[in-house]
Amino acid sequence: MAAIRGDPAQGSQAKTVAIINPRRAIYNIQAERPPSEERTTKVRLDMNENTAGPAPGVLRRLRNAVQATQLGAYPEYESARAELARHFNVRAEELLLTNGIDDALKLICDTFVDPGDSLLIPNLTFTMYQFFHSVAGGKTKVIHYDSKLRLPVHRALAALRAGPGRARVRWLALANPNNPTGTLIPKDDLRGLLRAAPGTLILVDEAYFDYSGETVLPWIRRYPNLIVARTFSKAHGLAGLRLGLLFARRGLTDWMRRAQAVFPVNSLALAAALAAINSPHDLRRHVSDVLEQRHRLCRCLDSLGVPYAPSAANFVFARFGPKAPEVARRLARQGILVRHWSRDPHLRPYFRVGIGTATEMRRVVRALEGLRSLIEPQDSALAWRGAARYSPLPTHG
Ligand SMILES: Cc1ncc(COP(=O)(O)O)c(C=O)c1O
């Protein structure tokens, strides 16, 4: 929508004032900004990255790919797509390359969401589902976790049921494992949801699959409403290059391809991804290191009386008590970044700690032990009440 007063092309004497308005949906959206800058010199446990970065073989392949022809030419995708499809055991037409999962979410919205459509999400989950859905002009409904931090599937089923005067939910987004809780949704629940709502798209975001080992990827042929997302940003240590994958039945991928940019992914990201899938030993070693360090962090939390959610990912969501923001600030002063929610009354007592290398986790454990006096031990039965009550701010008016 653009209103322009005074037109210089017509040589008018009137003062030229141009007011360019955005689409209605954009008015109520806050610009999403990365939480901090200058992170690379710090212990980065705030964004669930692999802090060690990619495997040495991936770096070698990338260095070889930095050549004039490779950089000067537009990317070519078909043989890479075929190789990725073989690796993931799907057909090439069941896979889309995206600029990270973030871009995949935008693609889902560009393809399937009309203004006023509904997205269903758990109350505490990855914020980008709601963000892109709101940009598309959609409304968001939430299902609240229970006080044991489990997703009540009966509530999700009730919300999915279209009824008289109630529009069908357009899509349901589930991160599995979930961010920030690290928890998994049982496969039976996922199956129940996919079966109960064949007219609703269900995205299962498996950004942390390499840590959890749990996947519904083989189900894409069984459920025409299922979309699965994966990324190279997490276990593969390639967050800076931005490469994500979407998997679905051909009917869905064909629609999405229509809405997609011709060159959505850069050639270096592709070269790195191909090297990464051919380095399974490095991936296994990284995952096993993370599981060991996660265990070390959990032992430390046990000794501090800090309850934490059972994590299937490379981070732990824990309740540090009312002084959690102060604990996070003190950690930051020591160069350790964690994700906290100081401004939200329900989430203020919690933070999410990523799992870094052994050296980094040794530092974290020492730092947390040094802050013991600020940490309030809590009975784990009562730990998740605040998180269960939290509601994300509506980004749509
Ligand atoms: C559940 C989930 N999905 C997707 C992403 C983003 O992935 P990408 O870097 O591929 O955009 C994140 C990042 O934190 C995440 O937690």
The ligand as a Gaussian input file, in Angstrom:
#p B3LYP/6-31G(d) Opt

LIG

0 1
 C       13.673000     -26.149000      16.073000
 C       14.521000     -25.293000      15.196000
 N       14.276000     -25.269000      13.884000
 C       15.019000     -24.535000      13.049000
 C       16.059000     -23.752000      13.523000
 C       16.827000     -22.895000      12.556000
 O       17.485000     -23.673000      11.643000
 P       18.293000     -23.009000      10.454000
 O       19.596000     -22.527000      10.996000
 O       18.441000     -24.143000       9.481000
 O       17.470000     -21.891000       9.894000
 C       16.353000     -23.740000      14.880000
 C       17.466000     -22.899000      15.378000
 O       17.661000     -22.676000      16.526000
 C       15.565000     -24.526000      15.733000
 O       15.771000     -24.545000      17.048000

